[in-house]
Amino acid sequence: RKQLVAIMDRYKLDLVSVSLFADGAAAAVVGAGPREEERTVYEVHGVTSQLLANSSKDMYMYVLGDGSVTNVVSSRVPIFIGKGVSGFVDRILEGSGVSIDQCAMLCHPGGKTILETVEEKLGLTREQTASSWTVLAEHGNMSGATNLQIADHLRRSPNYLKYQWAVC
C-alpha cells in the first residue's frame, strides 16, 4: 500500500493533467504579404502579452527530458485572469478605434469558470464568446492548439460576418 501511495504522489500532477487536457492539433500559415492567388483569413493588427504577478506556481508546463509533459493549473487561475483581463484587452484595443462590442472574443477556454470570468469582467455577450464555448464543448482544452481551433470555428460561423474584429 505504501508503494502505491508513493507512485500516486509521484504521478498526481500527470493524472490531473491527463484529465484536464484533450488531444488536438492546429497549424497556421502566417505571412507578411499574400500573393494574388492567396486568400487572407485573418490579419494581425497588434500583439501584446502580460505576465501576472505571483502566478508562477499556479500555471506552468514542463517538457521533461524523456519527452513527457507536466502541466500544473491551479483553481486560482480564473482569479488571476479576472484581475488582469480588463486592462489587458484595453491595451490590445488602445489606439485602434475599435470597441469591445465590435469584437468576437477568442478566449482560450481553460474551463467554464475562465470563460464566465472573462464574459463578466469585460461585459461580453455569449455570442461574442460563442466560438470559445463551442470548441470547449466539442473538443475540451487542447492546450495551445485550442486558440487556433477557436479562430477556425469563428471563421466557419455566422459570427465571422457579424464581427469585423476578433481579440484572441
ABEGO torsion letter per residue (X at the ends): XAAAAAAAAAAAAAAAAAAABBBBBBBBBBBABBBAABBBABBBABBBBBBBBGAAAABBBBBBAAGBBBBBBBAAAAAAAAAAAAAAAAAAABGAGBBAAABBBBBBBAEAAAAAAAAAAAGBBAAAAAAAAAAAAAAEBAEAAAAAAAAAAAAABAAAAABABBBX
